[in-house]
Amino acid sequence: MSKPSFSYQTRPNIIQNLKNEYYDVIIIGGGITGAGIALDAVTRGLKVALLEKKDFASGTSSKSTKLIHGGLRYLKQFEFSLVREVGKERSILHELATHLVRPEKMLLPLIKDGNYGKIITSVGLMVYDVLAGVEEEDQRKMLSIEETMNCEPLLDKNII
């Protein structure tokens, strides 16, 4: 299989090429979904053309990206069915496209006098883990102040 190649062309050049060349796949939209499809198709050896209305990834869809990132904000809004949907979709993508999707750890420091304390945050994240079907090794872990400072020494210790 030949090495995939990429070339940037202006819109008029692309339109002219579409008239004169054969493509296995033509993708309309260079948001997260279009970019993911293009990457997958190119890595399978297909000849791909991607058309974007404006600048590449300028109109990335928030609806499609929620399917990959956590969707924690939906829990705060009591959108439990959305949390479950996000978890299922993320799980499917992780299983089918392991080369594109991987778990990333996130540190969420609790701020003194913030909106949510340690107990409410811990319970909320536990509910999220259950609803979203988060794998055990990726579930939330509450850290002490010392553990948090070891992970992120630039945090202001006086506010956590």
PyMOL commands that set and color helices and strands:
alter all, ss='L'
color gray80, all
select helices_A, chain A and resi 11-20+32-43+62-65+72-76+80-96+118-132+136-138+145-151
alter helices_A, ss='H'
color red, helices_A
select strands_A, chain A and resi 25-28+48-51
alter strands_A, ss='S'
color yellow, strands_A
deselect
rebuild
show_as cartoon
